[in-house]
Structures are given as structure tokens and as C-alpha cells.
Amino acid sequence: MTKFSILILGNASASPTLTRNQTSQLINVNEQYYLMDCGEGTQLKLREHKIKLQRINHIFISHLHGDHYLGLIGLIQTMHLLGRTSELTIYCPGNIKEIVNVHLKNSKSHLKYPIIYKEVNANESELVYENDKIEIISIPLEHRIACSGYLFKEKQKPRRINPKALKTFEVPKYQINKIKLGEDYITESGETIKNIRLTTEPLPSFSYAFCSDTKYLESIIPIINGVDLLYHEATFTDEHADRAKKTYHSTAKQAAEIALKSEAKKLIIGHFSNRYPDLNVLLSEAKTVFENTEIAVQGNTFEISFSE
């Protein structure tokens, strides 16, 4: 079974409202959890969706504006109170370690678990994390302070066993794991049966790009080209393009232009200014450029892949 989904925990810019929390998302790749940004109230939303906090081992912070990390201290403290002992890794293009340590020092607190801090280079794209199934690559953005997006890319999946072929060639059960790993099968008589005859094509690999606060920036297009799902901030409508430029943010139309030029398969927009009580004005604007656009509605889950 493979799973790749994004749960929207918050979609507001600047200050939260009664219906919109600050930016945060939970990315689930094969039941491994990755937290993307941690705005105020994130841990409450995680609890609301019955997410076990201790299953989160990697937290990615896009930048050090408060609406993207002010929920982090509370989450760290709750993990401690729940008895966490396993290490937590936090990735950030800024000194988030100093912020956490100041809190712990002045509250005379001590965590039962270690935190590993990984500083992300906000000036060039780099591999920041990988395991046997996925790699995560930073996306340099242009905001008022150092800011990075993140590209989640599944690695190529193994070929799938063909049960009929195994039966035809009378492959013993103890050889199946080797075949799954790509090995050929050598019969007792010495004949080599190529792996491709015993397996079928692998399931497709998928990708997700999170592009946080940034002005319109075409330099990210080669990094995210062909992405299956793109999240791009859309703080303003085109009517307020001057405001977007001044504050190093994007409009819904600009987000859609990035999706179109990067040949993304689907776009979700978020980080909305509170001046828009009706988010459909932003959605309509984006759709004039890129039809396959949806709002990153708080509480919604976007499935990139789910198959057995």
C-alpha cells in the first residue's frame, strides 16, 4: 500500500481568525508524518484530526515570521509532557535553535528528548532529507527574510511481483524477497530467468511542492517542474498586486502562472489575507490562468496517491 497525502491544518496569513489558523500542513508519505510549518494553534488541529504527536519526527519551518512557527514551542513542550524520548529534527533557514533555547532557558525547562537542528540554505536548492522511499529538497524563495519551500519526491518504487510468472517458473517462496529487490532467478538447472519476466512495472512515484511566502519567482520553476501537487501562497488578488510586491507575497493569478509554467498537475492556494472573507475571489482569479486549482481549505486532505 502506498499513501501520499497533505492535511491542511491552517491557511491564514499574518494573524489567525476564528475559522482560519496560521499556516501548517501534515504530510503523510507511507504513514510517515512530516509537519510543514507550525503556526499558532497547530497542535490543537493535530489533536482535532486525531494525529499522534509522537509520530512526528521531522518538522520543516519555511521561515521565521511568527505566523509560520509560533505554534512550535507549545508543540515541543506537549511532546515532552507526553513522555517523548525519541529525537525530533527541525529544519529551518534561520536560527530556530536560538528561539527554542531562549524559551527553555527562561522557563527553566528541560526536554526529555533531543532536538536536532538542520539549517537550510535559503540561497540554493539542496537535499535536506532522504530515506529509502523519499527525498526532500529545499526550494529557495524570495521573501523579506530568508525563506525556503520544500519539494517532497518519492523515489522510484520497486517492480511488483507477478504471481502468474512465479507459478509458471516454479519459483520457490524463499527466492521472492530477492526478486522483489531486483535480482534474477536462477533455476536448479542453471537457467537464468530475468527479473523483468517475473515482475511488472512499479507503481508511479509522486511529488509535492510547498512554496511558502514569496514574491512571484520564476527561478523555482526548474526545481518544481512537473510536480503532481503544488501548494503556492496566494495572499492577495491581482487588485492588490502592488501590496503583494511591496510585502514580497504573491497574488492568486501569479501562483497560477507558476503552476502553468512549471507544468504542475494540480495547484492548491493558501496563506490568505484576512481582507478576503470570501476565498472564491482568489480561486476564480487563479482558475482564469490554471483551471485545476483548489483552495487549501482548512481541514481538507489532498490525496496525491493511494493504491494497493
N, C-alpha and C positions, 0 to 999 in steps of 0.2 A: 504494500500500500504506500502511495506517496501523497503527500499533502503539502500545499504551499498556499498560505492564506495571510491576509492582513486584516486585523481587527482595529477599527478606528476608535481610539479612546478619547480623542479631543481634536477639534478642528478650528479653534478660535485663534486669532492673533491678539497680541497685547494682553488685555485683561479678559478673564472668563466672564460668561454670563450664566444665567440660570439654566440655559439649555445647551451651552457650548463651552466645554472645557478647553484648556490650552492644549497645544499640540502634544500628542503622544499616540503611538501605534504599537501593537503587539504583532510581531511577525512570527508565524509558525511554519517551520520547514521540517517536515517529517517528525512532528511532535517535539522539536527543539525550539525553545522560545528565545526570541531576541526582542528587547524593548527598544523602540526608536523614540528618542526624546522623552522627557518626563516632566511635562508641565504640571502646574498646581492641580491637585485632585486626582492624579493618575492612579495612585494606589486604591482609591475608592472605586474607580471604574474597573480596575482589575478584579476587585472583590465582587463587584456587581456582576461581572461575567464569569465568576467562579474560577478565576485563574489562580493557580497555586503560585504564590510569590517566590517560593524557594526553587521553582523550576526555571526561574530567570537567572541565567549565569552571565549574560552579556548585555550591557546597556550602551547604546550609541547616542551620544549627545551631538547635535548638529552645530551648536554654538552657544555662547554664554550670555544670551539675553534671557532674562528671567522666565519668560513665558515658555521656554524650552527646557528648563531644568529645575524650577523652584519646587517641584514635587519630589526631587531626588533625595533630599535629606530625610524627609519623612519616610520614604520607601526603604532607605538604608536602615533607618532606626527600627522600623517594623520587622524587617528581616532579622535583625539582631534579637528583638524581643520574642520572635517566634523560634529562636534557637538555632539559627543558621550557623553552620560551621564551614561549609564549602566556600571556596573563593569566588568573588564577584569581579568581573573585569569591566571597566568603564573606559570607553573610547571617546575622545573629545579633542577638537582643535583649539585647545586652550587649557589653562591651569585649573581644571576642575578639582584636582587633588588639594590645592590650597583652600578652595572654598569648603570642601568637606572637612578638612583638618581644622580649620578655624572653628567650625561648628562643634566638632568633637572636643577640641581643646577648651572652649569657653563654656561648654555644658558639662565638662569633666566626664565625658562619656568614653567608653572603650568597647569596641566591637569584638564579638566572639569569632569573627571570621575575617580573613584577609581581603583587602581590595587591591586589585592590580590595575594600575592606570596606564593607558596607552595613548600617548599624544599623537593626534592625527595631523599630518602635513596638509594645511589648507591651501597650499600653493600648487601642488601637483597630485595627480591621481596615483594611488598606491594600494597594494594589497594590505588590508589591515587585519584580516582574519580568514582562516580556512580550516576546514576539517575534511573528512573523506567524501562528503556529499555537497559541500557548498563553499564558495569563496565570496568574500565581501570586500569591495573595492571603494575607496573614497572618491567623491566627486567634488572637486574644488568649485566653490560658488563665490559670488561676489555680493557681499553684504557690508554693513557698516563696521563689522568686526569679523575676525576670522570665522569662516563658516564652511561646513562640509556636508554634502549629501552622501548617500551610501547606495551602492549597487549590489544587490544580492543575486548571485548567479549559481544555479545548480550545476554541478559538474556532470559530465556525461555519465549516464546510468549504464549499468551492466546489461549485456544482452540477456534475454529471457529464455529460460529452458523450454524446449519443445518436447512435451511429453510423448507425442507420437514417434518422434525421431529416437528418443531414448528407448522406446519399446522395440522399434524396428532394428536398432543396432544392439539390442540386449545389453544396454549399459548398466552395470551394477550400481546399486544405490550409493556405495562408498565413493564413487567417482563423481557424483553430481556436484558436490561443492567445488571441485577443481574445474569442472566445466563452467560453472557459474562465474569463476574467476577468469575465464577466457582460454583455458587450456584445451588442447585437442584430446581425443580419447584414443588410446592405443589398445587394440583388441588383444586377446590372448595369443592370437596367431601372428601378431606384429603389425597388423594393418592400422594405418593412421586415419582416423575419422576426424576431419577438420571441424573445429568448433562451430563454424558457420552453418554446418549441416545439422547441428544438434540444438541450435538456438534460433531465436527470432530477433528482430530488431528491438533495441531498447526503447523504453518509454521516452518521450521527449523531455528535455530539460527546460526549465523555465527561469525567468528573471524578473526582478522587481527593482525599480529605481525610486529612491526617496530624495526629492530635491526640495530642500527646506528653503529658508528665507534667502532670496536672491533677486537681483535685477535681471532683466532679460539677458541671457548669456548663451550665445551660440557655441561657445567653446566646449560646452558639456555634451554637445550632440554626438561627437565620435565615441564618447565613453558609453552613452546610453543607447546607441543606435540599435534598433530592432528589439528593444525591450518589450516584454509581454505586458507589463503593467507599469505605468509611470504615475507617480504622485508628484505634482508640481504645485507650489504655492500659487495662490491667485487672490492676493489680499484685496485688490481693487478691481473695479470695472474700468473700461477704457476711458470713461468720462473723467476719471481721476488719474490718468496716466502721468501727469506732472507730479502728483503726490507720490505715485509709485516710484518714479525715477528719483525723486528727492530722498526718499526713505530706503532706497535700494530694495524695493519689492517689485513684484510683477502683477500685471493685470491678468484677468481670465483669458483675454484674447492672446496675450503673449505666452501664457502657459500652453495654450492650444497650438500656437505656432511652433513651439519647441517640440510638442508631441508629433506634429505633422512632419517637421523636418528631420526628426530622429526616427521616423517610421515606427513609432510605438504602436502596439496593437490596441491599447486602451489607455485612457487618461482619467485620473481622478484628481480633483482640485480641492484645496483646503486652505487653512490659515486665513480665514475671512475676517475682514474688518467689521466691527460691530455696527458700522453705519448702514449695513445691509441686513434688515430684518428678514427680507425675502431673498433667499440664496438663488432662486431661479433666475434672477437677473444676471448673475455671474455664469450660471450654467448655460443660459441661452446665448450669451456672448461667446463662450468657448465653443459651443456647437456650431456657430457660423463658420468656424475655421476647422474644427476637428469634431466630427459627428459623434464618434464613440467616446464621449466624455460623461462622467458621472460626478456627482458631489460626494465628497468623503463625509458622508453623514455619520455623525457620532453614534456608535453602537452597531454600525453595519460591518459585516465581514465580506471582504472581497476574495473570492477563491480564484487563484491562478491555475491551480491544478488539483485534481483529486481523482485518483484512479486506483484500481486494484488489478 
